Amino acid sequence: MTIPEPTGVHAAWLPPQAFLAVGSRRVFAPGAGVIRDEVVHACARHGGRLADAGEEADLVLALTMAEPLPAAARAVLAGYAGAIGEQSYLLARHDGVTVVLADDPAGLLYGFFHVVRLGEPAFRGPRATEHHRPAVHRRMLDHWDNIDVHPVMGQVERGYSGGSIFWADGAPRDLDRVRAYGRLLAACGVNAVAVNNVNVHATEAHLLTDRLGEVAAIADGLRPYGIRVHLSVTFASPIVLGGLATADPLDADVRAWWRETTEQVYATIPDFGGYVVKADSEGQPGPFAYGRSHADGANLLADALAPFGGVVHWRAFVYNHRQDWRDRTTDRARAAFDHFAPLDGLFRDNAVLQVKYGPIDFQVREPVSPVIAAMPRTRLAVELQVTQEYTGQQRHVCYLAPMWSDVLGFRFWGDGRDVAALASDIVAVSNVGDDPYWTGHPLAQANLYAFGRLAWNPHLDPAAVLDEWIDLTFAPAGDELRRTLHAMMDGSWRTYERYTAPLGVGFMVRPGHHYGPDVDGYEYTPWGTYHFADRDGVGVDRTRATGTGFTGQYPPPWSQVYESLADCPDELLLFFHHVPYGHVLRNGSTLIQHIYDTHFAGAEEAAQTRLLWDKLAGSVEADLHARVKERLDEQVRCAGEWRDQINTYFLRKSGIPDAHGRRIH
């Protein structure tokens, strides 16, 4: 196989220089397949060579069942008891030889890219045997791509990186870019991709049947890098595609249609991963239309997939998007728990309930969804969003790994298992498009890379992951570049939070496209995303005592912590409580002064980020520098707009001036 390096596309974290350490050495890589192809490609560029059996080698990349194994590999294997395991690998240095061993090709692939990440340190000094295994079996990206350009959402819904990498002008794209994408994903640990929008429109529905060949072609492009393809399907498929009068999940004809259709899918794509479904949500059809539960709906598809080892990811993003804004008893945050917690234990083993990490919708700050703790007898996937819908849309620097680390490390019971341990899968909405830089903003590549790495190991340090990305992407990365990028990116999530929605209140964005400030944009709409600001205070009362009761969906101790105004963490204060503007935070500031101070500070931090980048002119490739500068100019402009609109709004609501006398319009 030719290693994919499409022209006119940024190499992201796999530039040729990243393979120097491997490609300049003698490498034992027996057999055929993508590992051998990668080694041959790297050695041809950097002067190394493949080592034959019996020859000395600097690096051994082999399956445990390979014969013959070099002496260093045999010694490493002899010192390790038991199976290495699926998708896992051993990494060691023995007698001056770096050794990677795995039981399966996927594990060997991940071990190879680990050596690439390490670079020269992989070939220095001793290294005791390390066993590396993924925290979860499936690490998945959901693309929200459309075949046809949607009149409102475009070709990629909530996509900020151009068009689809899978389709253009209603037809499949060339697969070179898809293969290169698969290589990037394998290098950070992603092993599954859903190729189309969860809001399945008329054309995309046909990917399940008469356009299935297009999905098969994508699967062919991604398969060499260990990535299985999944497909978003509409629950109404038996009606839309099969001509049936119903999609009732308990109807015998409906069950037969799904069974027969799924058989055809696997006849075409034997390693097909499964279905993704958004049902009874934001206008999508679902089992409620037939008086059935979401367990009934998910199990219908799970049963069809089970004979082939497939899974259905059933999204828990179900809520009333036509609520009355006057009714304070209705709470969008409650909806997923109310719908799904009573169904715990009723889902098939191959049905995975896919839960957004927060109870609202990918906000810059939310509590962790209580659904994750409420369903111990159900397989759960935690869903993140790489594409920055509410965190700057890849026009703002916002490194999300610190947020994800907080989410995945959250412990519902104060100790014991964290969110990552409760999840069977970790899933994220993709931020990739056909832009030459993959993610529109070149620095947003770090979020895609970090998602894969944290899905593999949720306990990695986000700063260390950023170091990996810097050293690969800008190989070789000098100390000044590394320091500058850390200064720009380490705290960028909190910088974004400072100049946008304070203390967990959420939204305050322009309706529809969700970019830029509009404090009351959603306040009187049916979408259920309210802040309830008035002349006396702001925030949503979600307590059991006087509010919507949402705090009661959490187990102790968090149900008590969130219920208590005194104990609730300040960063989530307005998510759980309606408080007066004079409320004193833990830092001694009043609520209103905190709003003023953080919005001034956040806008200033954005301006400082731009200045830092300006100093790197000449240190990075000119086109990349220009693209980032363009995005930073927009971030500075938008941060100023957020500062002025938020501060002015709350000055006029509260009538309380800024203690420092700064200009508020």
Helices and strands as residue ranges (DSSP letters): G 16-19, H 20-23, E 26-28, H 34-46, E 49-50, E 59-63, H 71-78, E 89-94, E 97-102, H 105-118, G 120-123, E 127-132, E 138-142, E 145-150, E 154-156, E 167-168, E 171-172, H 176-188, E 192-194, H 202-205, G 206-208, H 212-222, G 223-225, E 228-232, H 237-240, H 252-268, E 274-277, G 287-290, H 294-305, G 306-308, E 311-315, G 332-334, H 335-340, G 341-343, E 351-356, H 371-374, E 379-385, H 401-408, H 419-422, E 425-429, G 442-444, H 445-456, H 462-473, H 479-489, H 492-499, G 502-504, E 537-538, G 550-553, H 558-563, G 570-572, H 573-576, E 579-580, H 591-614, H 622-654
